[in-house]
Amino acid sequence: MSERLRRFTRTLRDDLQAAKDHDPAARSSIEVALAYPGVHAVWGYRLAHALWHRSPLLRLPARLLSQLVRNLTGIEIHPGARIGPRLFIDHGMGVVIGETAEIGADCMLYHGVTLGGTSLEKRKRHPTLGNDVVVGAGAKVLGPIMIGDGARIGANAVVVRDVPPHATAVGVPAVNREPSITQFWIDPAIYI
């Protein structure tokens, strides 16, 4: 087996394990491989991404593949996006990840998340997520902003500014909060 195929197989196994690690309802690797649209979308993205970067002539087939995966899963990931290992998309219907988005390792996105742009210019226009970032259901993370390692984005938040590492951002527009025991009892919505 070639080294490239070995790395690709390891990546697919890591994606399966990420789903099992993040979802207590996952009972087996075969169940995840056959019944989790978030995993299917990530796998389709990985193939489309490889085509996208192999040759400019393969960009149209890459886009067509990404649209096919979108129609099958309800999750749209542009093949130009850069996604690290072990991304898990839980209940992924309605997730959109734009062309210049970057996602670090061990991140988790819930349904309805948008990693979108705020510009029509041909430059970096989508967010960058660090490692171990969790983005809650319905959240919109917009523009060429940075979400730091270990940050948490609350459900339905609209994030248009950088979020520092290990912070929690909630609200519309989102504000960064330092969670405390008092806030937990008063406002449990700041926690995912």
N, C-alpha and C positions, 0 to 999 in steps of 0.2 A: 504494500500500500504506500502510495506517495505521501510525502510530508504534508502537502497541501490538503489532500483528502483526509489525512489523519487529523489535522487542525480543524477542518470543517466538521468532521464527525464529533470531535470533542466539543465544538461550539454548540452543535445541536443537542448533545447530551447536557451541556451546561444550561441551555434554555429550558429543557425539561425539568432539570433539578431546581431551577429558579422558581418555576411554577409550583412544584411540590413544596418548596421551602416557604413560599408566600401564601399559599392557599391551603388552609386546613381541611378543605373538602376534597382535595386531590388524594385519591387512594393509591394510584399506581402510575408508573410511567406510561403504560399503554393507554390508560384512560386519558391522560394529559395529551399524549401524541394524537389521539383520535378525536377528542371532544373539546379541546380548548381553542377557540378561535384566536385568542391573543397569541398563542404559540404559533398557530398557522400563519398569522399575519407577520410575525417576526421572521419565521422561516422563509416566507415568500419575499419579504424585504431583503433578507440576506442574499438570496439568489438574484433578485433584481439589482441590488447594489453592486454585486460582482459584475454583472453585465454592464451597468452604468459606467463603471470605471475601467472596464477592459478596453473599450473602443468607442469613439463618438458614433460609429455606425450602429452600435448596439443600444444606444440610448432610447430609440423608439421601442424596440422590443422590451426594454427594461420598464418603460412607462406603461406599456400594454400589460405586462405581467403584474405591475403594481395595481393597475385598475381591475384586473381579474381578481386579484386577492382582495381588493376593496369590496367588490361585488359579492364575494363569497363570505367575507368576515365582518363587513361593516367598519373596518379599520383601514384608514388611508395613511400609508407611509410613503413619502416620496423616496425614490431610489437614491437620490443624491444626499439624503440625510446620513449622518454618521452616528451609529448606535453601537455602544460598547457591549460587552458580554453580559449575559444573564438579565436582560430586560424582561420584566413580566408585565403584561397588560391584562388586568383582571376585569372581566365583564366588559370587554373592550368596545362595544358598539359605540360608534360616533367619535372614536379617537382620530385626530388628524395631526400628523407630524410633517412639518414643512421641509422644503429642500435643503435649507442651510442649518437646520436644527442639529444639535449635537447632544448626545445622551451618554453619560458615563456608565460605569459598571454598576450592576446590582440595583438598578432603579426600578420603580414600580409606578405604573399609571393606571388609574381607574377609568371607568367609562365616561365618555363625553369630554375628555381632555383635549385641548387644542394647544399645540406648540406652534403658534402662528407668527406671521410677519406683520409689520406695520408700514412697509415701504414697498414701492413697486420698482425700486432701483435694483440693478444686478450686482448685489453685494451681500454680505452677511446681514440677514434680516429676520432670522428666527433665533429663539433662545438656545442657550447652552446650559445643560443640566450637569452638575458634577456627579460624583459617585454617591450611591446610596440615597438618592432623592426619591421622595414619595409625593406624587401629585394626586390630590383628591378628586372625586367625581365632579365632572362639570367645570373644572378649573380651566381658565384661559391664561396661558403664559405667552405674552406677546412682545415681539421686538427682539433686537440683538442684545438681550440682557443675560446676566449670569446668575444661575441659581447654585449656591455653594454646596459643597459636600455635606451630606446628612441633613439637608434642609427639608422641611415639610410644607407643602402648599395645601391649604384647607379646601374643602369641597366648595365649588362655585366661586372661588376667589378669582379676581382679575388682576394678574401680576404684570406690571409694566415697568418696574424698577428692579435692580439687582436685589437678590436676597442673600445675606451673608451665610456662611457655613453654620449648620446646626440651628438655624432660626426657623420659626414657624410664621408663615405669611397667610393672613386671612382677610376677607372683606373685599369690597368693591369701592375704590381701588384697594388692593391688598396693602396692609401695613405689617411690618415685622413685629412679632411679639416675643418676649422672653417668657416662656411659660413658668408659672410658679404654682405652688400648692393652692394658694388663695384663688388664683384665676381658675384653676381646675374646678373648684367647687362653685364658683360664681358663673363661669362661662365655659362649659365643657366643649363648646363648638370650636375652640381654638386647637383642640387635639383631633387627630384623625383616628 
